[in-house]
Amino acid sequence: MTVGNLKGGTGKSTITVNLACALATGGRSVCVVDCDPQATSYKWLARGECDVAAERMPVEKISSVEGWMLKAGRLVEEYDVILVDLPAVVTPAVASAFLLSHVILIPVTPSAVDIDGTERVLRHVRTTREERLDAMPQVMLVPTRVDQLTLHRDRLPSRMARLHERIGPPVRERAALADAFEARRWIGHFAPESAAHADIMVLEAAVSELLEKAPEPPLLRRLPQMRALEPESLRMPEQAEGVGGKLAQKSWWRRFFTF
């Protein structure tokens, strides 16, 4: 499962860590793979408060992709659930994680600016679907930092409807979540039975349902046969925008299917 947005400040690390801990309390073995250079999730989980493993695995160069994918494949064999925490910028980690994920979660705040920024990551989601026509990932937008006024006036559905993706249960703006983040503790230990804890558990139930019905990504089955990629012939999606950009972007993604 991948958690990420190309817009910063959406609470992705808070969602990643708390969701991982919630999944672990249900009896699953869980590992968080932190691809963000800031390593917020990794440092948070290093405290060892909940039974979740953590790996620091940034992918900053195309030449690192093969090793990253193979290591991710080994982790999939060891754990029931892997959560990949992406950086808020386009890196090879985006393509790598999206192509390997059963589920893609996109945290997004209700502001118009954040929703506009989310459309960037959805372009990469569409590319993923084109490359995985027979086994598309389950995708869900997770509204975060939602205040009661936004919910009461029904602003959230109208703002997010234009993104044309499944909208998951909201994680409301709660002081307990902010305090738990500052203390680097998961909400189930910091404020059990609180409204913030309830939001996370509702999200966990929705995510578990998606995991149950998500098809297996084809690339996971094919990882053992992977050959070395050819980094000099690859182009990053952001560099591919403009004239001929769509073709260049598809070429960049399709190189991940080289075996």
Secondary structure, 3 states (H helix, E strand, C coil): CEECCCCCCCCHHHHHHHHHHHHHHCCCCEEEEECCCCCHHHHHHCCCCCCCEEEECCCCCHHHHHHHHHHHHHHHHHCCEEEEECCCCCCHHHHHHHHHCCEEEEEECCCHHHHHHHHHHHHHHHHHHHHCCCCCCEEEEEEEEECHHHHHCCHHHHHHHHHCCCECCCEECCHHHHHHHHHCCCHHHHCCCCHHHHHHHHHHHHHHHHHHHCCCCHHHHHHHHCCCCCHHHCCCCCCCCCCCHHHHHHHHHHHHHCC
